[in-house]
Amino acid sequence: MSEIMTETEQLYDGMKPKEAIEDQSKQSEEAEAIEDQTDALIEIEREIESYQSKIAKLDEQLAGFKAESIAEAKRKSMRELHYNDDQIERYLSHIEGETADEIKASVLKLTTDIPPVDPYGDPSSMNGAKQKPTHADPGEYGKQAAKRVMHKVFPHLRGR
C-alpha cells in the first residue's frame, strides 16, 4: 500500500489475524485476475467484431460475383438463341432463374413472346430452289478416254 498509514491503522492491522490479511491478499489477487480476464474478453470481442466486418465485406463481394455470373449465364443463353446485343440488354431482366436449366427454360419462354433476330436471311425466299447440274458418271469419262487412246497404244486392237 502506498498510502501513509496512521498510527491507529497500524495498530488495527497489527491486531488482525494473519488469516484475515491472507484473505485480503487473496481477494486482491482474485480481483486482479478478474480484471485481466475482462481485459482479455474485451480484446477478444474486438477481434470478433473485426472478423465479422471482414466476413460481411466478403459476403457482399461473393454476392456481387454470383450476380455477375448469373447475368453472364443469361447473356450466353440468349446469344445461343441468336438474340443480338441490344435485345440481350433490353430483355435480360425478363430472364428468371439461377441454374442453367432454369435460365434456358426462361429464355425459351421468352422466344415465344419476343422472337430473336434471324441471322440467316434467305436471299431467294420467293424463288424456287435452283436445280443442280447433273454430271456424267465418272466411269463414262474413263470409257471415252480409253476409246480415244486405245487405238494409238494397241494398234492391233483397232477392230474391236
Secondary structure, 3 states (H helix, E strand, C coil): CCCCCCHHHHHHHHHCCHHHHHHHHHHHHHHHHHHHHHHHHHHHHHHHHHHHHHHHHHHHHHHHHHHHHHHHHHHHHHHHCCCCHHHHHHHHHHCCCCCHHHHHHHHHHHHHHCCCCCCCCCCCCCCCCCCCCCCCCHHHHHHHHHHHHHHHHCHHHCCC
